[in-house]
Structure formats: C-alpha cells, structure tokens
Amino acid sequence: MKIGIMSDSHDNLTAIRLAVKFFRQAGISYLMHAGDIVASFSATEILAASVPVTAVFGNNDGEKAGLRDILGSSVFEPPYAFVTPFEPKRKILITHDLSKVDKKLYEEVDIVIHGHTHKVSVVTEGKTKIINPGETCGWLYGKSSVIILDWETLETEVHHIALPGDRK
C-alpha cells in the first residue's frame, strides 16, 4: 500500500493539481497533508485524489472553518494528531511544525510526518522515521516535492513535480 505525503501547498492550485495527478497515477491508497493548505478551494483539489485524506492545520491555514467544511473530521488542530490507518498497525504522528512536538513522543510512534520548513527530509531517529515532503507549492525553493511512503516496507520515494517555470 502506498501513502502520498504532501505539505505546504499554499493555495498553489497548479502544483496541487499536478501532485494529485501524480499520486493518482502512482496508485496511492491514502493521502496525508502536513499543513498549510490555506483555503478551502485548495482542499477541494486535494480531495480529487479520490482516496482518504488526513491533514493537520499549519500556521498559514487561515480559513479553518472552510477547510473543516471540506475535509470534515480528517483535518486536525495543531500541534499534532496520531493516526493508525492500516494493517500492519503502525502509529503515525502528523504535525505541521515539528518544533512544537516533544521529542519524547517519537518513542511512541513509528512515523512522524511534518512540514513547515519547506525542505525535503527523511531521517530515522531510533525506530522512528521522520518525513518532511518539502513544499508542494514550490514557491520558496523553486521545486515542488511530494513523497510516497510504502506502508509495508516504510521505504520512501521523493518525487519532484515539474511546475511551469520551474527554476533548474
């Protein structure tokens, strides 16, 4: 089973649509967004992936009521949420800003997913894999990125989504 992971889409509809198209072609079964969707019209585009979605609010998600209307109970308030969506049972902590999470919680989970820095990162601390998919929007560093997580093996694949006018 594949999980699509994205963050910091910041209302860049072109980037969101391209990421969702990529995820659909890759055959993901679940999508996680680590915050800064920003507005409800962007959440509608994320749901076009046609898979279950879990998201957390980021520091730029100003339209929380609209995001809740679109995403319902699958969007969580900061600082974090725990989810265990599939077999084999593994515990995921999803947050936007990793600095707001006590590192002691890492011992309780298998995976930490976060955003906020706009920088792609996949590291392991002890038994816990810590994943930041970077920025879907591509505005800060000039590259749109997402990650696919293989649920069985916990292997990750970073994918850069080519946006019109990408900086090389």
Buried (B, 14 or more C-beta within 10 A) or exposed (E): EBBBBBBBBBBBBBBBBBBBEBBBEEEBBBBBBBBBBBBBBBBBBBBEBEBEBBBBBBEBBEBEEBBBEBBEEBBBEBBBBEBEBBEEEBBBBBBBBBEEBEEEBBEEBBBBBBBBBBBBBBEEEEEBBBBBBBBBBBBEBEBBBBBBBEBEEEEBEBBBBEBEEEEE
